Amino acid sequence: MPTFMVPKHINKRALKNKALSVSLDKKALKDFVTGFHKRKKKRRKEAQRITQEKDRRKRIEARKKRKQEKEIALYGKVVSSENADGEDGDGDGMDAAAPEIKTYEDGGTRITVVTSEITHGEEDDQKSVSRSYAKETCGVVSAKKQPSLGVKKKPPPKRQFSKSKKTKKVDTSRRKNKGKH
């Protein structure tokens, strides 16, 4: 069985004083030192390109929205289905048909029917629009909520804390010194 010699003690000073040899290629050093400015310019150029792309996308979206609003104003709905993205425009919710309003009159009774497509997010908006339309056209005043039977909700009673009897701290040093005059 072979035996290996393991040194019992490693001289720490010898490890500290070891010469560090570094060999630099002059061309590599020059590229590294002069490359700071080049790398900084490259980062700036990339950031400018990204901001220009974002601005371009915003302009395209704004143009698309203006076009859809114009079509809604003219025709009551979005007529064209051509988009730059190739989507049908279903995600915007702008292509929903305009509400149809029909008025029926019979003698002294006037009935206004508003039919529109209701989506989950627009439920509250449609209710408020139909109420305001009814107020303007028919002169109907919507009833305000009034509490039934005059029951008023009382605030919860304030919590009363009982005053606890606190013991007075007696200065023990005075007691001890009392009889030692």
C-alpha positions in Angstrom: 0.0 0.0 0.0 1.5 3.3 -1.1 1.9 6.0 1.5 1.6 9.7 0.7 3.6 12.3 2.5 1.3 14.9 3.9 3.0 18.1 5.1 2.4 18.6 8.7 2.5 22.4 8.6 1.8 24.8 5.7 3.8 28.0 5.8 1.2 30.8 5.6 3.8 33.4 4.9 5.0 31.6 1.8 1.4 31.5 0.5 1.1 35.3 1.1 4.3 36.2 -0.6 3.6 34.2 -3.8 4.2 36.3 -6.8 1.1 36.9 -8.9 1.8 36.8 -12.5 -0.6 38.5 -14.9 0.0 38.6 -18.6 -2.1 41.0 -20.6 -2.5 41.2 -24.3 -2.0 44.8 -25.3 -4.8 44.6 -27.8 -7.3 43.1 -25.3 -6.3 45.7 -22.7 -6.9 48.6 -25.2 -10.3 47.1 -26.2 -11.4 46.8 -22.6 -10.3 50.3 -21.6 -11.7 52.0 -24.7 -14.9 49.9 -24.7 -16.7 51.7 -21.9 -17.8 54.5 -24.1 -18.8 52.1 -26.9 -20.9 49.9 -24.5 -22.6 53.0 -23.0 -23.5 54.3 -26.5 -24.9 50.9 -27.4 -27.1 50.8 -24.3 -28.4 54.3 -25.0 -29.2 53.4 -28.6 -31.1 50.3 -27.5 -33.1 52.3 -25.0 -34.0 54.9 -27.6 -35.1 52.1 -30.0 -37.4 50.6 -27.3 -39.0 54.0 -26.5 -39.5 54.8 -30.2 -41.2 51.4 -30.6 -43.5 52.1 -27.6 -44.4 55.5 -29.0 -45.2 54.0 -32.4 -47.5 51.4 -30.8 -49.3 54.1 -28.8 -49.9 56.2 -31.9 -51.3 53.1 -33.7 -53.6 52.3 -30.9 -54.8 56.0 -30.7 -55.5 56.0 -34.4 -57.4 52.7 -34.2 -59.5 54.1 -31.3 -60.3 57.4 -33.2 -61.3 55.4 -36.2 -63.7 53.2 -34.2 -65.2 56.2 -32.4 -65.7 57.9 -35.7 -67.5 54.8 -37.1 -69.6 54.5 -34.0 -70.6 58.2 -34.3 -71.5 57.8 -37.9 -73.1 54.4 -38.1 -73.9 53.5 -34.5 -71.4 50.5 -34.6 -68.0 49.5 -36.0 -68.4 48.7 -39.6 -64.9 47.8 -40.7 -63.3 44.6 -39.4 -59.8 45.4 -40.6 -57.3 45.8 -37.8 -53.5 46.1 -38.0 -53.2 43.2 -35.5 -55.6 41.0 -37.5 -58.0 40.8 -34.6 -61.8 41.1 -34.9 -61.9 43.8 -32.2 -64.0 41.6 -29.8 -61.8 42.3 -26.9 -62.4 46.1 -27.0 -66.1 46.0 -26.4 -66.5 48.9 -28.8 -68.2 46.9 -31.6 -71.3 46.2 -29.5 -74.5 47.3 -31.2 -75.9 50.6 -30.2 -79.0 50.3 -27.9 -82.3 50.3 -29.8 -84.9 52.6 -28.5 -88.6 52.0 -29.3 -91.5 54.1 -28.1 -95.0 52.8 -27.9 -98.0 55.2 -27.3 -101.5 54.1 -26.4 -103.9 56.8 -25.3 -102.4 58.5 -22.2 -99.7 55.8 -21.8 -96.2 56.2 -23.2 -93.8 53.2 -23.1 -90.2 53.5 -24.0 -88.2 50.2 -24.5 -84.4 50.3 -24.6 -82.8 47.1 -25.8 -79.1 46.7 -25.6 -76.5 44.0 -25.1 -75.4 43.6 -21.5 -72.0 42.3 -20.6 -70.8 41.4 -17.1 -68.7 44.6 -16.5 -71.3 47.0 -18.0 -74.3 46.0 -15.9 -74.3 48.9 -13.5 -73.5 51.4 -16.3 -76.5 50.3 -18.4 -78.9 50.6 -15.4 -77.8 54.2 -14.7 -78.0 55.1 -18.4 -81.5 53.7 -18.7 -82.7 55.5 -15.6 -81.3 58.9 -16.8 -82.9 58.3 -20.2 -86.3 57.6 -18.7 -86.1 60.7 -16.6 -85.3 62.9 -19.6 -87.9 61.5 -22.1 -90.8 60.4 -20.0 -90.6 62.7 -17.0 -90.5 59.6 -14.6 -88.8 60.3 -11.3 -87.0 57.2 -9.9 -87.9 56.4 -6.3 -85.2 56.9 -3.8 -84.6 54.2 -1.2 -86.2 55.0 2.1 -85.9 52.8 5.1 -89.0 50.8 5.7 -91.0 51.2 9.0 -88.7 54.0 10.2 -86.1 51.6 11.6 -82.8 53.3 12.2 -79.6 51.5 12.6 -78.0 52.4 15.9 -74.2 52.5 16.3 -72.8 49.8 18.5 -72.6 50.9 22.2 -69.3 52.2 23.4 -67.4 49.7 25.5 -67.0 50.7 29.1 -63.9 49.6 30.9 -64.1 49.1 34.6 -61.5 50.9 36.6 -59.2 48.5 38.2 -57.9 49.1 41.7 -54.2 49.8 41.4 -52.1 49.3 44.4 -49.9 52.2 45.4 -46.3 51.5 45.4 -44.8 52.2 48.7 -41.3 53.4 48.9 -39.6 50.6 50.8 -36.5 52.6 51.4 -38.4 55.2 53.4 -39.8 52.4 55.7 -36.4 51.0 56.3 -34.9 54.4 57.0 -37.8 55.5 59.2 -36.6 53.9 62.5 -32.8 54.6 61.9 -32.5 58.2 62.8 
